Amino acid sequence: MAEYELGMALREAYNNAKRNEIAMSVHLFGIEHGEEILANHYNIQEIARISGIGQSYGVEVSKGVKLSRFVELKKNQL
């Protein structure tokens, strides 16, 4: 995926999250796409900007990306 597509996927994750689970959903996005973001040296702040949800969520995506090195998502939980 390109940064634009990741931004749209982040927007979708944000919009589909329950109100009290938005930050968690953004973290999960970072975990799910962390390997791709790191491998392609994508700018996380740019992905957040493209998503339209607010650049401040770039910090939350970054947390998920960092966690992606240590955790694996359960597929039935996505």
Order of alpha helices (4+ residues) and beta strands (2+ residues): alpha-alpha-alpha-alpha
